[in-house]
């Protein structure tokens, strides 16, 4: 596939793109991608490709298909007709022609899959022998029917690839919260609130160092800004997310990109461990197939308490014990001390590697 390795897999630094895009699109790309390089795709400016290009809108889910497999799933972050950018990226050389790939797409959340296209067709209700090639948009009516039954397209495609079970969304009655206990409703002492706030700040700060957009509940943001002079929060949590926002926006810390969540952290000092797990239980009920890590962050002496709560039958029934990882305060401090203000190498995998799934 022409240039797939060069500008999709290897991506493109924004400095190469910026001279060829109008300022408003440049600002949007910077908002979506931050310091990260950008996956870029180009198509010939034929009548068929132009019709497809005109139908594309920001946030559309797209596939790149090669042969009988889906190579990649992503979302449209922006598009542009640009012969000059085509020349910059692809030199417009192919055999005896200098015709360019002037219909340019900027792709957010590019995820390589290599899943047989026939499996995707069965899932979305297309004819199983449908033939497609290159970049294509997933039709709105197909996605609407899909999201009425399932939660996250990428997670489900990965589950199909690995042979894992795919869960349908439960009936609405199942979305009711598990009951809270009286002991969980008592406000924690001021000392614990202060330590909770410090952990929020550290996770938010390190999220930004890792190039993530970060979020904390609206009610906490002012206190974090006042105490730690940190105000680099995502302005609108819901932008582009398929997950029902009310189940996520009150989680203590969320790392996200424009169209997906990358990690969620609940910080629990003492008896509120249960309430943190309730939030993850709600999230699991409305989005049972999601793959991003969820962390309970608590002091080392609370490890056994976290394990006991994860063993509760209501949580085990939802499989929370297989999804939620325990991350100690001590490990968070170690990560912060090791990386300092460095942006190199800090990512979600670092936190996964320092956390653990707790045994029964």
MOGI-V536757 format. One record per backbone hydrogen bond with DSSP energy under -1.0 kcal/mol. NH is the residue of the N-H (numbers start at 1). CO is the residue of the C=O. E is the energy in kcal/mol with one decimal. If there is no record, write none. Layout:
BEGIN
nh=<NH;NH>
co=<CO;CO>
e=<E;E>
END
This chain:
BEGIN
nh=<4;7;8;9;10;12;16;18;20;21;26;27;28;29;30;31;32;33;34;36;38;40;41;43;46;50;51;52;53;54;55;56;59;60;62;63;64;65;66;69;70;71;72;73;74;75;76;77;78;80;82;86;87;88;89;90;91;93;94;97;103;104;104;105;106;107;108;111;113;114;115;117;119;120;121;122;123;124;125;126;130;134;136;138;143;144;145;146;147;149;150;156;157;158;159;160;161;162;164;169;174;175;176;184;185;193;194;195;196;197;198;199;200;201;202;203;204;205;206;207;208;209;210;211;212;213;215;220;221;224;225;226;227;228;229;233;234;241;247;248;249;251;253;254;255;256;257;262;263;264;265;266;268;273;274;276;277;278;279;280;281;282;283;284;285;286;287;290;295;296;297;298;302;303;306;307;308;309;310;311;312;316;317;320;322;323;324;325;326;327;329;332;333;334;335;336;337;338;339;340;342;352;353;354;356>
co=<1;3;4;4;5;38;13;14;17;18;22;23;24;25;26;27;28;29;30;33;12;7;105;103;44;46;47;48;49;50;51;52;76;57;74;136;72;134;69;66;115;64;64;111;62;108;60;106;106;104;102;82;83;84;85;86;87;90;97;94;43;80;102;41;78;39;75;73;71;70;70;68;116;116;117;118;119;120;121;121;127;65;63;61;139;140;141;142;143;146;146;152;153;154;155;156;157;158;159;149;171;172;173;181;182;189;190;191;192;193;194;195;196;197;198;199;200;201;202;203;204;205;206;208;207;256;254;217;217;220;221;222;223;224;225;231;214;238;244;245;245;248;265;215;263;213;260;255;255;293;253;295;297;270;271;272;273;274;275;276;277;278;279;280;281;282;283;287;264;325;266;327;299;300;302;303;304;305;306;307;309;312;313;315;319;320;320;294;356;296;298;328;329;330;331;332;333;334;335;336;339;348;349;350;326>
e=<-1.5;-2.3;-1.6;-2.4;-1.8;-2.1;-1.3;-2.9;-2.3;-1.4;-2.4;-2.4;-1.7;-2.8;-2.1;-2.1;-2.3;-3.0;-1.9;-2.2;-3.0;-2.8;-2.4;-1.9;-1.7;-2.7;-2.0;-1.8;-2.7;-2.6;-1.2;-1.0;-3.5;-2.2;-2.6;-2.8;-2.1;-2.8;-2.5;-1.9;-3.2;-2.6;-1.4;-2.4;-2.2;-2.3;-2.2;-3.1;-1.1;-2.3;-2.5;-2.0;-2.2;-2.1;-2.6;-2.9;-1.5;-1.1;-1.5;-1.6;-2.2;-3.0;-1.1;-3.2;-2.7;-2.8;-3.0;-2.8;-1.8;-1.6;-1.2;-2.7;-1.1;-1.1;-2.3;-2.1;-2.0;-2.4;-1.0;-2.1;-1.8;-2.7;-2.5;-2.4;-2.2;-2.8;-2.0;-2.2;-3.1;-1.6;-2.7;-2.1;-2.5;-2.3;-2.1;-2.5;-2.1;-2.2;-1.7;-2.9;-2.2;-1.9;-1.3;-1.4;-1.4;-1.9;-2.2;-1.9;-2.7;-2.4;-1.9;-2.2;-2.3;-2.5;-2.6;-2.4;-2.5;-3.2;-2.7;-1.7;-2.1;-2.0;-1.8;-1.6;-2.6;-2.6;-1.8;-1.7;-1.4;-2.3;-2.5;-2.5;-2.5;-2.7;-1.7;-1.6;-3.1;-2.1;-1.8;-2.4;-2.6;-2.0;-1.9;-2.2;-2.5;-2.7;-3.1;-2.8;-1.6;-1.8;-3.0;-2.9;-3.2;-1.5;-1.1;-2.0;-2.0;-1.8;-1.5;-1.6;-2.4;-2.7;-2.3;-2.3;-2.0;-1.6;-1.6;-1.1;-2.9;-2.9;-3.3;-1.5;-2.0;-1.6;-2.3;-2.3;-2.5;-2.2;-2.4;-1.2;-1.5;-2.5;-2.5;-2.3;-1.5;-1.5;-2.8;-3.1;-3.5;-2.7;-1.4;-2.0;-2.6;-2.1;-2.5;-2.4;-2.5;-2.5;-2.5;-2.3;-2.8;-2.1;-2.6;-1.1;-1.9>
END
